[in-house]
Amino acid sequence: MSERAAPVWPAEFAERYRAAGWWRGETFGEMLRQRAEAHPDRIAIVDPVAGSRWTYADLDRRADRLAAGLLSRGIAKGDKVVVQLPNIAEFFEVIFALFRIGALPVFALPAHRESEITYFCEFTGAVAYVVAAEHGGYDYRALAAKTRANVTTLRHVFVAQGDPGEFEALSEVAEEPVGYGGPRPDDLAFLQLSGGSTGVPKLIPRTHDDYIYSLWGSNEICAVDENSVYLCVLPAAHNFPLSSPGSLGTLYAGGRVVLCPAPAPEVAFPLIEREGVTITGLVPPLALLWTEAAPGTAHDLSSLDVLLVGGAKFSEEAARRVRPALGCTLQQVFGMAEGLVNYTRLDDPVETIVTTQGRPISPDDEILVVDDQDREVAPGETGHLLTRGPYTIRGYWNAPEHNARSFTEDGFYRTGDIVRITESGHIVVEGRAKDQINRGGEKIAAEEVENHILAHPAVHDANVVAEPDPYLGERVCAYVILRSGAGPLKAVAIKRFVRERGLAAYKVPDRVEFVDVFPQTGVGKVSKKDLRNAAARTGASSAPPAPSPVPAPAPAAPSH
Ligand code: OOB
């Protein structure tokens, strides 16, 4: 991996992180082997839809056999493989097989469509793409066929579960294990997706060393051990359910991961009871939904000790309702796929738990709060959050121009979040400087959506901003200026156009407003601030509240 492709920690930092014991010199492949040797018969993965219960020995053997089959198909160390799977057991078989041979999963979400998938495959030069045949009423084989036609590097499509159609069934790939040289602990393990604020998503290179630290660091803070049962509700590939402490943290601890096929209480609550789930993680809209549903449920939720809530700001009022409704401890999580993760501690005073977004995992996480000129603000004042540390990347993958903007010269990541630090050292998220919409935890880069709208022949200019939403926190509002002479156009035409360009549904504008001009700042730039204010004045949340509780449009993920 060249320096340019993935900026790494300077040697003196790497040495420091090793000497401090944060980087343990482990890889994911070896980690699973050790767990399988230590407790082969303990259940690692429960997939309730398929009815499978894989022990650690099962997962280890499957990963080995799949690794052998992938190798014999020419997939080798350093190759990129786009993995787009729902919450099914094969997700773990695939990623551990890839970890073992040192090929890099590129984590896509089930909601991604042609626009995103083609980009991930092209940008990474992916040699393979792994999908489920069908999920949530969508046929991923059709998406794979289009992708393969578009992307010349793509040699293989593997289909997990269901009829593979013209492609190869994942279950046919496995072979007798062979010997192979695995990756080193400081090699890249995978490419994660950034929430992004630019036209195309950026890829986040994570190493075995740094990611594994974030796992065991999280486990200590969230009290995850071999008795923990983690319910994976959010899409498994997202950084929050994957590692905070998530399914990989749980596997590191020797616990059990239960895959939840959908986030609705009707689906999750019976699983909590049946499997004795002790810990799970949700985005705020789902946490609200669960808190509302819990008092009326017939299911026994008493095994649940900890509910992690993060991905977007959780309001204090909602946070206060968690323990009374669900009988468990709330842990707020403020994290990012680029690295830094903050948690409120289980023994923090209630006031801290409900009013802050926690503090960093590591004593070596460096936090700076600065003004627009990168000068540190006075303690307790609000400013931009910059961070550097043992599990925060030093640059995006293959993106030198972005890196020059997103990182300071001495390697601090510009999170784009506006925060303040309390006297107790806890972080409170006060806002955001990045041009992004956080739709119930799902991150949407305004520029990406704007570019798609601008491709419409009748559109002269477009600006996309967040508008407040009582349930999702924010939703997507597009302001559009039509070309002079373009006939009248309906909002739905713009929405349909964007959807048909193959953009994930959560990025399609919830509202489209046609205007003649955009408000401007003093220097003549478009004032997104004024547009946001306009959206807030005229949007859905300014209307009188609906008479009955809104049925929740299940937010699939906090993400990209
Ligand atoms: C998580 O990761 P990403 O990469 O999808 O998004 C990161 C961004 C943060 O920079 C911040 O803007 C926002 O999401 N965010 C929060 C938050 N947690 C994340 N904003 C306010 N309050 C919070 N609690 O979203 C993520 C990754 C790991 C663990 C948890 C969340």
Residues whose N, C-alpha, C, O or C-beta is under 5 A from the ligand:
A	BS01	OOB	L193 G195 N239 F240 S244 V309 G310 G311 A312 K313 F314 V333 F334 G335 M336 A337 Q357 T415 D417 V429 G441 P558 S559
